[in-house]
Amino acid sequence: MSETQTRSLADLKDLVTSATGTGVGTTPEGAPKREPKRDAQGRSYATGRRKNAIARVWIKPGRGEIEVNGKKVGTYFARPVLRMLITQPFLVSDRYNQFDVFCTVNGGGLSGQAGALRHGISRALTYYEPDLRPILKTAGFLTRDSRVVERKKYGKAKARRSFQFSKR
């Protein structure tokens, strides 16, 4: 970078700081400070998605109880790997057993539903406590896993598999 570009960027920074005033309400990086999003009952809501599964998640301060479609998490997700996947956002942000989670999940299979629930919990945590966003972002929990099943094409047995070749 040349000296003129550096000087103009410094001037631009000065203009931005003078326009916002003393910098009240901004983070050190210069981004505006996020406000918590909570409803009248003190809950935060978020939607999580993975594959064809969609999870609608509400979190509120509590004892760490997770309820999925009206059932306890242990009965809905019987496999320990899926339960571990769901609790990862709380473990990374040091908020384990501090929030109650109520959610409805539909579509897809159990693995996709657990991934959607993890995505929804992560987003709801960032709405409840905006300071947790960098931690959850670096862990990769706020990124939606966009992989979906490939559609079947005509002239094919499945999405890519051809019909069995018959010599005679």
KESE-160372 format. One line per field, with one value per residue (C-alpha): chain; residue in three letters; x negated, y negated, z negated. Coordinates in pm, 1 decimal. Layout:
N
unit	A ...
code	ala ...
X	X ...
Y	Y ...
Z	Z ...
END
This chain:
168
unit	A A A A A A A A A A A A A A A A A A A A A A A A A A A A A A A A A A A A A A A A A A A A A A A A A A A A A A A A A A A A A A A A A A A A A A A A A A A A A A A A A A A A A A A A A A A A A A A A A A A A A A A A A A A A A A A A A A A A A A A A A A A A A A A A A A A A A A A A A A A A A A A A A A A A A A A A A A A A A A A A A A A A A A A A
code	met ser glu thr gln thr arg ser leu ala asp leu lys asp leu val thr ser ala thr gly thr gly val gly thr thr pro glu gly ala pro lys arg glu pro lys arg asp ala gln gly arg ser tyr ala thr gly arg arg lys asn ala ile ala arg val trp ile lys pro gly arg gly glu ile glu val asn gly lys lys val gly thr tyr phe ala arg pro val leu arg met leu ile thr gln pro phe leu val ser asp arg tyr asn gln phe asp val phe cys thr val asn gly gly gly leu ser gly gln ala gly ala leu arg his gly ile ser arg ala leu thr tyr tyr glu pro asp leu arg pro ile leu lys thr ala gly phe leu thr arg asp ser arg val val glu arg lys lys tyr gly lys ala lys ala arg arg ser phe gln phe ser lys arg
X	0.0 -122.4 -137.8 153.9 382.2 287.0 347.1 687.6 790.5 685.0 887.2 1185.4 1154.6 1144.0 1456.8 1642.3 1545.9 1637.4 1974.7 2063.3 1948.7 1743.8 1797.8 2069.1 2263.9 1994.7 1758.0 1381.1 1389.4 1625.0 1933.4 2250.0 2323.0 2598.6 2898.7 3050.1 3372.0 3614.9 3992.8 4225.3 4153.4 3775.2 3718.7 3516.4 3639.9 3442.5 3485.8 3224.0 3198.5 3004.1 3087.2 3468.0 3507.1 3631.1 3607.6 3795.4 3610.2 3694.8 3440.0 3479.9 3275.7 3331.1 3179.4 3065.9 3378.1 3422.6 3767.5 3808.8 4163.9 4302.9 4057.0 3736.8 3421.4 3312.9 3623.9 3642.9 3272.6 3176.7 2825.2 2565.3 2388.3 2698.8 2740.4 2373.6 2427.0 2717.0 2527.2 2213.8 2318.3 2368.5 2035.3 1837.9 1995.2 1970.1 2348.5 2413.4 2725.4 2804.9 3080.0 3400.4 3470.3 3815.8 3825.4 4033.0 3852.2 3993.2 3866.4 3562.7 3420.2 3286.2 2933.5 3060.0 3296.7 3013.5 2802.0 3094.3 3146.9 2778.1 2799.7 3117.4 2974.7 2661.6 2863.7 3094.6 2793.1 2656.4 2993.7 3008.8 2643.6 2493.4 2143.4 2139.7 2151.7 1771.7 1726.4 2005.5 1901.9 1542.5 1673.9 1879.4 2219.2 2380.0 2310.9 2603.7 2504.1 2656.0 2602.3 2928.4 3016.6 2958.9 3273.0 3338.1 3279.6 3477.6 3304.9 3129.4 3215.0 3127.4 2965.1 2651.2 2672.7 2755.7 2983.7 2813.0 2667.6 2805.3 2585.8 2870.2
Y	0.0 -341.9 -625.3 -810.9 -508.4 -466.4 -832.8 -823.1 -515.8 -691.6 -995.1 -769.5 -622.3 -972.2 -1066.0 -759.1 -816.2 -1183.8 -1100.0 -851.6 -1088.4 -951.8 -593.5 -522.9 -210.1 -61.9 225.4 176.4 313.3 32.3 247.6 131.3 297.8 556.8 542.4 860.6 982.8 1111.0 1139.7 1045.7 1375.5 1317.9 1580.7 1560.6 1731.4 1862.1 2102.2 2363.7 2566.0 2864.6 3084.7 3093.8 3049.3 2724.8 2648.2 2363.6 2290.9 2082.3 2039.8 1878.9 1883.7 2204.0 2530.2 2673.3 2870.6 2939.1 3028.9 3143.5 3174.7 3209.9 3486.0 3480.5 3471.7 3813.3 3985.3 3799.4 3829.9 4171.0 4174.3 4002.4 3857.2 3658.1 3529.4 3426.9 3242.1 3046.8 2938.1 2820.8 2451.9 2440.8 2610.2 2381.5 2067.0 2186.3 2169.0 2537.3 2593.0 2220.3 2215.3 2410.1 2499.2 2554.3 2651.5 2805.5 3000.7 3143.6 3281.9 3493.5 3767.0 3762.9 3659.6 3366.3 3265.5 3266.0 3048.0 2810.7 2793.4 2711.3 2435.1 2296.1 2303.2 2122.3 1851.2 1812.6 1777.5 1496.8 1322.6 1360.8 1266.6 1089.9 1107.3 1484.6 1440.4 1442.9 1758.9 1946.9 1812.0 1935.8 2276.8 2292.0 2328.2 2027.7 2152.5 2335.1 2671.6 2629.1 2984.4 3137.4 3457.1 3431.5 3471.9 3769.1 3710.2 3864.4 4152.9 4245.5 4497.8 4247.0 3903.6 4025.0 4405.1 4541.9 4835.4 5174.4 5246.1 5550.8 5708.0 5915.5
Z	0.0 78.9 -167.6 -2.7 -39.5 -403.2 -468.0 -297.9 -499.8 -818.6 -711.2 -644.7 -992.5 -1141.7 -946.4 -1069.9 -1433.6 -1415.1 -1256.0 -1529.7 -1799.7 -2086.2 -1982.9 -2241.9 -2154.4 -1933.7 -1986.1 -1961.9 -1605.9 -1508.6 -1456.8 -1629.4 -1962.4 -1930.0 -2159.1 -2308.2 -2142.6 -2406.9 -2421.3 -2710.6 -2891.0 -2871.1 -2600.5 -2281.2 -1964.7 -1669.1 -1379.5 -1300.2 -980.3 -849.9 -549.0 -545.7 -922.3 -1076.4 -1449.3 -1616.6 -1941.2 -2248.2 -2527.7 -2868.8 -3190.5 -3383.2 -3504.5 -3169.9 -3077.9 -2706.6 -2574.7 -2212.6 -2073.6 -2427.0 -2527.0 -2729.7 -2516.9 -2647.1 -2515.8 -2183.8 -2098.7 -2238.2 -2092.6 -2314.5 -2008.9 -1915.2 -2271.2 -2274.2 -1944.3 -2094.1 -2407.3 -2221.9 -2199.9 -2577.7 -2649.8 -2417.3 -2563.7 -2928.7 -2970.7 -3046.2 -3264.6 -3265.4 -3000.5 -2945.9 -2584.2 -2435.8 -2071.1 -1797.5 -1528.8 -1206.7 -879.3 -802.5 -1023.3 -1375.0 -1271.7 -1066.9 -1345.7 -1598.9 -1367.2 -1316.4 -1691.7 -1749.1 -1487.2 -1645.9 -1998.6 -1880.6 -1709.1 -2009.4 -2240.3 -2024.1 -2040.3 -2419.1 -2478.7 -2174.0 -2329.8 -2267.5 -1889.3 -1826.2 -2033.1 -1856.7 -1516.6 -1547.7 -1663.0 -1341.5 -1507.3 -1338.5 -986.2 -832.2 -685.8 -339.8 -216.4 -100.6 82.8 456.8 664.9 892.1 1263.2 1547.1 1723.7 1398.7 1128.6 853.9 856.1 1037.2 1057.9 1402.9 1465.0 1476.9 1820.0 1995.8 2259.4 2407.4
END
